[in-house]
Amino acid sequence: MGKLEFDYTKYRVPTDGAFSLADFSTDDTQGLDEERDEDDAKDLLDDNQKRLDDLQERLFAEGEQSLLLVLQAMDTAGKDSTIRKVMGDVNPQGCQVTSFKAPSKEELAHDFLWRIHDHAPPKGMIGIFNRSHYEDVLIVRVHGWASPEVIEQRYGHIKAFEKLLADHGTRIIKVMLNVSKDYQRERLRRRLQRPDKHWKFNPGDLKERALWDDYMAAYEIALQRCSTDYAPWYVIPAENRWFRDLIISQLLVDTLEAMNPQFPEPDFDPADYPPESIT
Amino acid sequence: MGKLEFDYTKYRVPTDGAFSLADFSTDDTQGLDEERDEDDAKDLLDDNQKRLDDLQERLFAEGEQSLLLVLQAMDTAGKDSTIRKVMGDVNPQGCQVTSFKAPSKEELAHDFLWRIHDHAPPKGMIGIFNRSHYEDVLIVRVHGWASPEVIEQRYGHIKAFEKLLADHGTRIIKVMLNVSKDYQRERLRRRLQRPDKHWKFNPGDLKERALWDDYMAAYEIALQRCSTDYAPWYVIPAENRWFRDLIISQLLVDTLEAMNPQFPEPDFDPADYPPESIT
């Protein structure tokens, strides 16, 4: 980790149910300073991007495991920019990003995990979910689009589904980008002040903003119920984007290094094929 | 049920784990006689076929529930002919049959339920699985294509997956067509004696036949572990095909009637649209 000292494990949601979202910071930097540490942070992010690119190639060549990053956050918290910054150097052929929008009529005719399962990363791939099956216990809970009994069942279904993927060799990391309501206000104002950001503004977002406390309650329950050893949740302070990128890139690098993907042995004897034999 | 008295609930696998496949008959007819009861049996099957057609239309119009029939059996036990006979009168638009073959390379790169989930019947539909996810604990177990630990996990994954479908409104019925090894021998001989049946014979089937006892053991464990209130297994005596068809058609009719699908209320007031107003 070079000259910068930080520890992302403190952002991990415990699996014993003891969890309060309010205890997690939205702007922590663990003593690092954006200006003072600017060069080191940039070096480390560059280095992590390169390592991710290398690890992805090994993962793909090995073809035995996959990695799934689930990203959830309130609007303006920076899901898109996180993906762009952290995965920017990775071969897009080995990385499939799925952005889950409001479900279609066909999707609604199936159980809520049906469309999600379709996009589970196969062996060798990195999958990124920009929003996910957690919307079915977040926005759906906040708006009461399903009964409390149905929502209650879903936590169990989610855990069983993630266990299925994990048992198949998919390493799952789930990240909530944590920002405050005040931070969102500034980001929304910025979108309205800058004509080149107007396309990102949707008046409907203000309705969801008005339900902020309900969303925080829904996140708290979901993370409490669904943080497991095989699919842990992390609540990452996301107001300082440079720090957010450092943390998430490091989390991905460390996870992939622990998965330790290996280039497979060739299924021929290279001695039988000296390079000069190729004519 | 007209003049014929029979009770298919005796073929239901208990959910408490007390189950021995050897206790289930392959040729039971509950005292009915193929010749003596021929006309009544034919009338009842005809009637059930018509009722299934009607119930399927209601299920489709309602669009709130679905039915899934899982069919498993050894070769020659009659999966194909069961589907043809029992579902023969149902509108094919409302009934999707999926025959699961050996998984492709792409399918093997995903967890074993991935390709199955894709074919789960959406609301309003009847789905039939000709073979299913159970192959992943049957043929895979018999041949040792996965480790005992992986097989062990799969029973849990199957139950969680079927619960997901059930909670979404899918009624699940699982049927093993039960035949003896002697019966299979006669069917295989018949295929070889009749040139018009040669296309159905595959020398590879003899290898599976040699593993008959291993298959029965694998079936016993799978049915014992995965017969649940929300997705029960039935072991249907299948050597008398006319009886098999009666039993399964009755099971489907009763299940759909218990689901009680209703034509939806029109979302307009028919009084506003007297037929003569259409010009």
Interface residues (C-beta under 8 A of the other chain):
Chain A: G63 E106 A109 H110 D111 F112 L113 W114 H117 D118 A120 P122 K123 G124 V150 Q153 G156 H157 A160 F161 K163 L164 L165 D167 H168 T170
Chain B: G63 E106 A109 H110 D111 F112 L113 W114 H117 D118 A120 P122 K123 G124 V150 Q153 G156 H157 A160 F161 K163 L164 L165 D167 H168 T170
